[in-house]
Amino acid sequence: MRGTSAAHLGYRVAAARAAAGGLTRAEVADRSGVSVSMIRQVEGGTRNPSDVVLTALARALHTTPEHLLGGPGRTNSRVHRAIPALQAAIASYDLPEDGPVRPLHELTAVVEEMTQARVNSQYSMLAEAIAPLLEELFRAVDRTTGAERHRAAHLLALALRSADAAAYKYGYRDLSARLVELMRWAAGITEDPALAAAAAYVRTETFFATGQLATGLRALQQATDRMPPPVTVLLAAAEAALHMRAAVVAGRAGDPDAARLHLAEAERLARDVPERLYDGTAVGLASVRIHQLAVAVELADPAGLNRAVAEAGRWAPPRDLPAERRSHYYIDLGRAQGALGRPGHARDSLLVARQIAPQHVREHGQVRTELATLVRLSRGRDAELLAMARWAQAV
């Protein structure tokens, strides 16, 4: 049905019913003229409604058929307005137009600003500023040689990573895949194994988007196999990041043994890595701890979830971690609490995540799913929860 599965549509109809004041199916039937039996089948995902039925349900629920079918709409026009300029900037990456190029030390400072915007989920500012920076960095790579070209390419790879964050978060998956490939191209110019590992880390987004978890795990394993011995902090951090990412992929794929093996390797490597950003990825023991919770949520094992939630009562992410990483922790904590039947705690965790990184939370698909579930459970009676769900366009 216009690309929307019956299960997904049913889920959204049920969430919209809760958001409309916790209406019962009988009340919706009275308002719409659709039978209670039909509403039950639609919400259960066992029957696709006709266009007439869908329109009647949408009217009764104070929404539109398009919203029920399509899910969340565009939530940040500033980011979407910036996308055409970004697309144009990368179209001629190997044939850059003439223009000025600032000294590399000045470009380094600007790229660092973009990285900080990315890890702190400031996507609007990032999207509006990144296109001209990429054009300038393409020129810098084109005009330099030797060590200077390696430095310029390194900066370009990090800037492309920042651009990809905005594209991926806001649903431009084809553009994201192109930016990831350009990041890999730039990393190849540098001949830096740590940067190549960062590119492999980011490439996993492509496999998440297409559901190719086995392929993504294999790509990460190949990347770790290519790593030289971790004789420096940079190399150890790069390999630890790969293992953190692989643990989450393995968890999502339902492979607990692989997930725990990768977590153990990440923890071993991170013991000698001070917590900070390495080529744009936060690595250290606190980051490993956050990934341990993420893996527990992906595996959805009740015993593991209980341990993770109990541990969360004794520990919180340090405030000097990037905002996106800290908000991820509270998103996963909320998902764990929801899975354990603790909707009130889940709600509070999602509210904390929103306070830390609102743009990140608003664009997070798992947040929308969790919010829709919580609204249904509360029958739309929690005003603050309902307001957040509407803000995220989860209902």
Buried (B, 14 or more C-beta within 10 A) or exposed (E): EEEBEBEBBBBBBBBBBBBBEBBEBEBBBEBBEBEBEBBBBBBBBEBBBEEEBBBBBBBBBEBEBEBBBBBBEEBBEEBBEBBEBBBEBBEEBEEBEEEEBBEBEEBBEBBBBBBBBBBBBBBBBBBBBBBEBBBBBBBBBBEBEEEEBBBBBBBBBBBBBBBBBBBBBBBBBEBBBBBBBBBBBBBBBBEBBBBBBBBBBBBBBBBBBEEBBEBBBBBBBEBBEEBEEBEEBBBBBBBBBBBBBBBBBBBBBEBBEBBBBBBEBBBBBBEEBEBBBBBBBBBBBBBBBBBBBBBBBBBBBEEBBEBBBEBBEEEEBEEEBBBBBBBBBBBBBBBBBBBBEBBEBBBBBBBBBBEBBBBBBBBBEEBBBBBBBBBBBBBBEBEEBBEBBEBBBBB
